[in-house]
């Protein structure tokens, strides 16, 4: 009985850790002085066909957009704030 309890706790902790890592998103560690200006970044994304509904700086200090791509598909994308390179799309 005790072994089953320990296994259940281990499984729960592993699931929680995986969920937390998945929600966190990427980290960007460049100094803000090097970041692309928000207006320039937004203009660049719009030129690529994105319609930005929400723009923010993520907890990991990356640029993050919510909106649609040029095909009209909903997107949530993290970008490097210095280079505007796509880091992760959900």
C-alpha positions in Angstrom: 0.0 0.0 0.0 2.8 2.4 0.9 4.6 1.8 -2.5 1.4 2.6 -4.4 1.1 5.9 -2.5 4.8 6.8 -3.3 4.3 6.0 -7.0 1.2 8.2 -7.1 3.1 11.1 -5.6 6.0 10.7 -8.0 3.7 10.6 -10.9 1.9 13.7 -9.7 5.1 15.6 -9.2 6.4 14.6 -12.7 3.2 15.7 -14.3 3.2 19.1 -12.5 6.9 19.7 -13.5 6.1 18.9 -17.1 3.1 21.2 -17.1 4.9 24.1 -15.5 7.7 23.8 -18.1 5.3 23.7 -21.0 3.4 26.8 -19.7 6.5 28.9 -19.0 7.6 29.5 -22.6 11.2 30.4 -23.7 13.6 32.7 -22.0 15.3 35.6 -23.6 18.3 37.0 -21.6 19.5 39.9 -23.7 19.7 43.4 -22.2 16.7 45.6 -22.9 19.0 48.2 -24.4 19.5 45.8 -27.3 15.8 45.0 -27.9 14.1 46.0 -31.1 11.6 48.8 -30.5 8.1 47.5 -30.0 6.7 49.6 -32.8 9.4 48.4 -35.2 8.8 44.8 -34.2 5.0 45.1 -34.6 5.5 46.7 -38.0 7.8 43.9 -39.1 5.3 41.2 -38.0 2.4 43.0 -39.8 4.6 43.1 -43.0 4.9 39.3 -42.6 1.1 39.0 -42.6 0.4 38.7 -38.9 -2.6 40.5 -37.4 -1.6 41.3 -33.8 -4.5 41.2 -31.3 -2.3 41.2 -28.2 1.4 42.1 -27.8 3.3 41.6 -24.6 6.7 40.9 -23.0 6.5 37.4 -21.6 7.7 36.3 -18.1 10.8 34.9 -19.8 11.5 38.4 -21.3 10.6 37.5 -24.9 8.2 39.3 -27.2 4.9 37.4 -27.4 2.0 37.9 -29.8 -1.5 36.6 -29.9 -3.4 37.1 -33.2 -3.7 35.5 -36.6 -1.2 34.6 -39.4 -1.7 35.5 -43.0 -3.9 32.5 -43.5 -6.2 33.7 -40.7 -5.1 30.9 -38.3 -4.9 31.9 -34.6 -1.4 32.0 -33.3 0.5 32.5 -30.0 4.2 33.0 -30.8 7.3 33.9 -28.8 10.0 36.0 -30.5 13.6 37.0 -29.6 13.3 40.7 -28.8 16.7 41.5 -30.4 16.5 39.6 -33.7 12.7 39.0 -34.0 13.5 35.4 -34.6 10.6 33.0 -33.8 11.4 30.9 -30.8 8.2 29.0 -30.1 4.7 28.8 -31.5 1.7 27.3 -29.6 
